[in-house]
Amino acid sequence: MPQDSSEYMYPVVELFGKTIGLYPILSLLGMFASGLFCCFMAKKRGLDSNDMIVLLLIAGIGVFLGGSLLYACVSLNDSLKVIPSGFQVDSPQKLFALVRLIFGGSVFYGGLLGGMAAGLIYLRKKRLPIRQFTDIAAPAIPLFHAFGRIGCFLGGCCYGTECNIGFIYTNSLVESANGVRRFPVQLLEAAFNLLLFLLLWRLLRRRKSGLLRWYLLFYSFGRFFLEFFRGDAYRGQMLGLSTSQIIGLLILTGLGLSLVFRRIFVKNSSAQT
């Protein structure tokens, strides 16, 4: 691959005289595509598409809050290091700058868990069929995520490890990504998410249920190994593993325990009858 292969990859574009980041553009496209998918499948299943739209909006708020909160937790030490000595919050502008510094990023797993929590609260409060709505929403998550990871690749964030094959960023907003040939792990994860979307969509068309659990299982397993190809350190490390790997292991453990307890419960119920 040519040495200057990434000189034509810019994290921003000029549109109508304004500078717009490619990541938010790709994220908006992902939200639009996943929203259309959910509404289409809801109508096909005889569900109210308005309920689906509200569910997606509520879940979106949870995604924003959860992703920002986990980012603040894993990068707090790094954020505090760049605060100038003697810094004082003596104006609304400085307070906004401090909040933006600490909460100005997002971690996917935080957004995922926050979105799931917000969505489940809404479904329970409205007494809507949780399984039917989550089965439709499950394939939409990797569809949205695929667009987001392409945006990460174009923007230069969530970059890969140093590698003999790959791309050399020269215009990434993340300074540590520039000047080194890096493995395009963002594109690999985008392809993984796209395949996961197609698989879950196929299961949905076959009237399979429990697709949200299947998504968590497949994604957590795949993300664990994809993390070994990541080269950015700001996402947090603990016990030699990244924050995402630890969360993925906890999710897999929780899914395994729930399956064991469910089988025990079913076996006991069968024995009593």
C-alpha positions in Angstrom: 0.0 0.0 0.0 1.4 3.4 -0.9 3.1 5.4 1.9 0.7 8.3 1.4 -2.5 6.2 1.1 -4.2 8.1 3.9 -3.5 11.6 2.7 -6.9 11.5 1.0 -8.7 10.4 4.2 -9.9 13.4 6.1 -11.8 13.3 9.4 -13.9 16.3 8.3 -15.5 17.7 5.2 -16.6 21.2 4.1 -20.3 21.4 3.5 -22.2 24.6 2.8 -19.3 26.6 4.2 -19.2 24.6 7.5 -16.7 22.0 8.7 -18.5 18.8 9.6 -16.9 15.6 11.0 -17.3 12.4 9.0 -17.9 10.4 12.1 -21.2 12.2 13.0 -22.3 12.0 9.4 -21.8 8.2 9.3 -23.5 7.9 12.7 -26.5 9.8 11.4 -26.6 7.5 8.4 -26.4 4.5 10.7 -29.3 5.8 12.9 -31.4 6.5 9.8 -30.7 3.0 8.3 -31.4 1.2 11.6 -34.5 3.3 12.3 -35.9 2.4 8.9 -35.2 -1.2 9.5 -36.9 -1.2 12.8 -40.0 0.6 11.6 -40.3 -1.7 8.6 -40.0 -4.8 10.6 -42.4 -3.5 13.3 -45.1 -2.9 10.7 -44.5 -6.3 9.2 -45.0 -7.9 12.6 -48.1 -5.9 13.3 -46.6 -3.6 15.9 -47.1 0.1 16.2 -44.3 1.9 14.4 -44.8 4.9 16.6 -44.0 2.9 19.7 -40.9 1.7 17.9 -39.8 5.3 17.1 -40.3 6.4 20.7 -38.4 3.3 21.9 -35.5 4.2 19.6 -35.5 7.8 20.8 -35.5 6.8 24.5 -32.8 4.2 23.8 -30.8 6.8 22.0 -30.8 9.0 25.1 -29.6 6.1 27.1 -26.9 5.4 24.6 -25.6 9.0 24.8 -25.6 9.0 28.6 -24.2 5.5 29.1 -21.4 6.0 26.5 -20.4 9.4 27.9 -20.4 8.1 31.5 -18.3 5.1 30.8 -15.9 7.3 28.8 -15.5 9.6 31.8 -14.8 6.6 34.0 -12.1 5.0 31.9 -10.4 8.2 30.8 -10.7 10.3 34.0 -7.0 10.1 34.9 -5.9 11.1 31.4 -8.5 13.9 31.3 -7.3 15.3 34.7 -3.7 15.3 33.5 -4.4 17.9 30.7 -6.1 20.3 33.1 -3.7 23.2 33.7 -2.4 23.7 37.2 -4.4 26.3 39.1 -7.4 25.8 36.9 -10.6 27.2 38.5 -14.2 26.9 37.5 -15.1 30.5 37.8 -17.4 30.9 34.8 -20.0 29.0 32.9 -17.6 28.7 29.9 -15.0 27.0 32.0 -17.5 24.7 33.6 -18.7 23.7 30.1 -15.1 23.2 29.0 -14.4 20.9 32.0 -17.6 18.9 31.4 -16.8 18.5 27.7 -13.2 17.4 28.6 -14.4 14.7 31.0 -17.6 13.5 29.2 -16.6 14.5 25.6 -16.2 11.0 24.3 -18.1 7.8 24.2 -17.4 4.1 24.8 -19.6 1.6 22.9 -20.3 -0.8 25.7 -21.5 2.1 27.9 -23.8 3.2 25.2 -25.1 -0.3 24.6 -25.9 -1.0 28.2 -27.3 2.5 28.7 -29.5 2.1 25.6 -30.7 -1.3 26.7 -31.6 -0.1 30.2 -33.5 2.9 28.9 -35.3 0.9 26.3 -36.4 -1.8 28.7 -37.6 0.7 31.2 -39.8 2.3 28.5 -41.2 -1.0 27.4 -42.0 -2.1 30.9 -43.6 1.3 31.7 -45.8 1.2 28.6 -46.5 -2.6 29.1 -45.4 -3.4 25.5 -44.3 -6.9 24.5 -40.6 -6.7 25.4 -39.5 -9.8 23.4 -41.2 -8.7 20.2 -39.6 -5.2 20.3 -36.1 -6.3 21.4 -36.1 -9.1 18.7 -36.5 -6.4 16.1 -34.1 -4.0 17.7 -31.3 -6.6 18.1 -30.3 -6.7 14.3 -30.5 -2.9 14.2 -27.7 -2.5 16.7 -24.9 -4.0 14.6 -26.3 -2.3 11.5 -25.9 1.1 13.2 -22.5 0.0 14.7 -21.2 -0.9 11.2 -21.7 2.7 10.0 -20.1 4.0 13.2 -17.0 2.0 12.8 -16.6 3.2 9.2 -16.8 6.7 10.6 -14.1 5.8 13.2 -11.9 4.6 10.3 -12.4 7.8 8.3 -11.9 10.0 11.4 -8.9 8.1 12.7 -10.2 7.2 16.1 -10.4 3.7 17.7 -7.3 3.0 15.5 -5.4 -0.3 15.2 -2.0 -1.5 16.2 1.2 -0.8 14.4 1.4 -3.2 11.5 3.2 -3.8 8.2 -0.1 -3.7 6.3 -2.7 -1.0 6.8 -3.0 2.8 6.6 -0.9 5.7 7.7 -3.0 8.5 9.1 -1.8 12.1 8.5 -4.9 14.0 9.4 -6.4 12.2 12.3 -7.8 14.4 15.1 -6.3 11.8 17.5 -2.6 12.9 17.3 -1.2 9.5 18.5 -2.8 7.8 15.5 -0.8 9.8 12.9 2.5 8.9 11.3 2.4 5.1 11.8 1.1 2.4 9.6 -1.9 0.9 11.4 -4.1 -2.2 11.0 -7.6 -1.1 9.9 -9.4 -2.8 12.8 -12.3 -0.4 12.4 -13.1 -1.8 9.0 -12.7 -5.3 10.3 -15.2 -4.6 13.1 -17.6 -2.9 10.6 -17.5 -6.1 8.5 -18.1 -8.2 11.6 -21.1 -6.1 12.6 -22.5 -6.2 9.1 -22.3 -10.0 9.1 -23.9 -10.1 12.5 -26.7 -7.9 11.2 -27.4 -10.3 8.3 -27.3 -13.3 10.6 -29.8 -11.8 13.1 -32.0 -10.6 10.3 -32.2 -14.1 9.0 -33.1 -15.4 12.4 -35.7 -12.7 12.8 -37.3 -13.7 9.4 -37.4 -17.3 10.6 -39.4 -16.2 13.7 -36.6 -17.0 16.1 -36.8 -15.2 19.5 -34.3 -14.1 22.1 -32.3 -12.3 19.5 -30.9 -9.7 21.9 -29.2 -12.4 23.9 -27.8 -13.9 20.7 -26.5 -10.5 19.7 -24.8 -10.0 23.1 -23.3 -13.4 22.9 -21.9 -13.1 19.3 -20.7 -9.5 19.7 -19.1 -9.9 23.1 -17.2 -13.0 21.8 -16.1 -11.3 18.6 -15.2 -8.0 20.3 -13.0 -9.7 22.8 -10.6 -10.9 20.0 -10.9 -7.7 18.0 -9.6 -5.7 20.9 -6.2 -7.4 20.5 -5.9 -5.5 17.2 -6.6 -2.1 18.8 -3.7 0.3 19.3 -5.4 3.1 21.3 -4.8 3.1 25.0 -7.3 5.7 26.1 -10.2 3.2 26.3 -8.9 1.9 29.6 -6.8 -1.1 30.7 -7.2 -3.4 33.7 -5.4 -6.7 34.5 -3.9 -6.8 31.0 -7.3 -6.5 29.3 -9.1 -3.6 27.9 -12.3 -2.3 29.6 -14.3 -3.6 26.6 -12.8 -7.1 27.0 -13.6 -7.1 30.7 -17.2 -6.0 30.1 -17.5 -8.6 27.3 -16.4 -11.3 29.7 -18.9 -10.2 32.3 -21.7 -10.2 29.7 -20.7 -13.7 28.6 -20.6 -14.9 32.2 -24.0 -13.4 32.9 -25.5 -15.0 29.8 -24.0 -18.4 30.8 -25.3 -18.2 34.3 -28.8 -17.1 33.2 -28.9 -20.2 30.8 -27.8 -22.5 33.6 -30.4 -21.1 36.1 -33.1 -21.2 33.4 -32.5 -24.9 32.7 -32.5 -25.6 36.4 -35.8 -23.8 36.8 -37.4 -25.6 33.9 -36.1 -29.0 35.2 -37.5 -28.3 38.6 -40.8 -27.1 37.2 -41.1 -30.3 35.1 -40.3 -32.5 38.1 -43.0 -30.8 40.2 -45.6 -31.4 37.5 
